[in-house]
Amino acid sequence: MKKYRQLENYRALFTKVGLKKGNVYEYLDNKTINWLIHEAIKIKSNNTGIIIASIIKDAYVENNEDIEHDRITND
């Protein structure tokens, strides 16, 4: 039940800021889709949402590490 409420909160937040769910496949070319399939095989998941969320999370962490490194270097 807690997970369901959390998802509802995210949906409400996305709606509030104007983010739409959309269809990810409309924006991907065949090479990218094939890469996504290979990523699915690599992490052993058949859930596209989990695969994309994993990629986004990795990019977020990498970006924030770069920002933190720049902050420390410039101080």
Phi, psi and omega in degrees: 000322180298317180298320179298316179297321178298317178297319177297321177297318177297315179301317179296318179296314179300318179295318182298320181267001175085017176278138180246151180295309178065183178237106186301327184293336178294338186254001183250139174274174184298322180297319180292319178298317177297321177297318179298321177297316178296323176296321178299317178296318182298317181264005175056053178223141177253013181257108183303321180300318179294319181296311181294319178299321179296317179296315180297317180298316178299317179295319179298313180297315180299317179297317181290329175295320178296317180296315180296317179299315179298320180297314181294318181295324183274350180281000000 
